[in-house]
Amino acid sequence: MSYKRKITLLTINGSGGDTYTPVFWVPDGSSKITVQFTYASLVYDTLLYMEQSADGKYFDPVLDISSVPLTLVLDRLYPSATINIVNLLTLAIRFKVDFDVAETGSVTSATYITG
């Protein structure tokens, strides 16, 4: 199986409060998704909530087997964090970036791989 990779530069700043990443489209037949985020100068750990859409317009949380929303922690002590998803049937994904009030730092890029 061939893999597709896309690097998206982001300018998501903590001072802007909670926000969403751009939409990442999932190619037909992809059963594996990996997204690596890079970030800088975070004062606090930051949570990303993964959301999915069957139409690219309306998004809902991706839930794990226990019905808990799937999250990724951006640990302030590291420059990147990666999430791997297998067997998610969807058309599009995005991430809600949950910054604390008046947080500094930024999410700078997302490397998106599907296969």
C-alpha positions as CSV (number, residue, x, y, z in Angstrom):
1,M,0.0,0.0,0.0
2,S,1.3,3.5,-0.8
3,Y,1.2,6.3,1.7
4,K,0.3,9.9,1.2
5,R,2.0,12.6,3.2
6,K,1.1,16.3,3.5
7,I,2.8,18.9,5.6
8,T,0.6,21.8,6.7
9,L,2.1,24.9,8.2
10,L,-0.1,26.3,11.0
11,T,-0.2,29.5,13.0
12,I,-2.4,28.5,15.9
13,N,-1.5,30.8,18.8
14,G,-2.4,30.2,22.4
15,S,-3.4,33.8,22.8
16,G,-6.3,33.2,20.3
17,G,-8.0,30.8,22.7
18,D,-9.6,27.5,21.6
19,T,-9.6,27.0,17.8
20,Y,-9.6,24.3,15.1
21,T,-7.0,23.0,12.7
22,P,-7.8,23.0,9.0
23,V,-9.7,19.9,7.7
24,F,-7.6,16.9,6.7
25,W,-9.4,14.9,3.9
26,V,-9.1,11.1,4.2
27,P,-8.5,9.4,0.8
28,D,-10.8,6.6,-0.2
29,G,-9.6,3.3,1.1
30,S,-7.3,4.7,3.8
31,S,-7.5,2.7,7.0
32,K,-4.5,4.3,8.7
33,I,-4.0,7.9,9.7
34,T,-1.0,9.5,11.4
35,V,-0.7,13.1,12.4
36,Q,2.4,14.7,13.9
37,F,2.0,18.2,15.4
38,T,5.0,20.5,16.1
39,Y,4.7,23.3,18.5
40,A,6.8,25.9,20.4
41,S,6.9,27.9,23.6
42,L,3.9,26.2,25.3
43,V,3.7,27.2,29.0
44,Y,1.1,24.5,29.7
45,D,0.3,21.1,28.2
46,T,-2.4,21.5,25.6
47,L,-5.1,19.1,24.5
48,L,-6.2,18.3,21.0
49,Y,-9.6,16.7,20.5
50,M,-9.9,14.7,17.3
51,E,-13.2,15.1,15.3
52,Q,-14.5,13.4,12.2
53,S,-17.0,14.1,9.5
54,A,-18.8,12.1,6.9
55,D,-19.7,15.2,4.8
56,G,-16.8,17.6,5.5
57,K,-19.3,20.2,7.0
58,Y,-20.5,18.8,10.4
59,F,-17.9,17.3,12.8
60,D,-18.3,15.0,15.8
61,P,-15.9,13.7,18.4
62,V,-13.9,10.6,17.6
63,L,-14.7,8.2,20.5
64,D,-12.6,5.3,21.7
65,I,-14.0,1.9,22.5
66,S,-15.2,3.2,25.9
67,S,-17.0,6.2,24.3
68,V,-14.4,8.6,25.6
69,P,-13.3,11.4,23.2
70,L,-10.0,10.8,21.6
71,T,-7.3,13.3,22.6
72,L,-3.7,14.0,22.1
73,V,-1.6,15.9,24.7
74,L,0.9,18.4,23.5
75,D,3.5,18.1,26.3
76,R,5.1,21.4,26.8
77,L,8.5,19.7,27.5
78,Y,8.7,18.3,23.9
79,P,8.6,19.9,20.5
80,S,6.1,17.4,18.9
81,A,3.4,14.9,19.5
82,T,2.0,12.2,17.2
83,I,-1.4,10.4,17.0
84,N,-1.9,7.1,15.1
85,I,-5.4,5.9,14.2
86,V,-6.3,2.6,12.6
87,N,-9.6,1.5,11.1
88,L,-11.5,4.9,11.3
89,L,-14.0,5.1,8.5
90,T,-14.5,8.8,7.7
91,L,-14.2,11.4,5.0
92,A,-12.5,14.1,7.0
93,I,-10.8,14.9,10.3
94,R,-9.9,18.0,12.2
95,F,-8.6,18.8,15.7
96,K,-9.9,21.2,18.3
97,V,-7.0,22.9,20.0
98,D,-7.9,23.4,23.6
99,F,-5.7,26.2,25.0
100,D,-6.0,27.4,28.6
101,V,-7.0,31.0,29.2
102,A,-4.2,33.5,28.2
103,E,-1.9,30.7,27.2
104,T,1.3,31.4,25.2
105,G,2.9,29.3,22.6
106,S,1.8,28.1,19.2
107,V,1.1,25.0,17.1
108,T,3.3,25.4,14.1
109,S,2.7,22.4,11.7
110,A,0.9,19.2,11.1
111,T,2.4,16.3,9.1
112,Y,-0.5,14.2,7.9
113,I,0.1,10.6,6.6
114,T,-2.6,8.2,5.3
115,G,-2.4,4.7,4.0
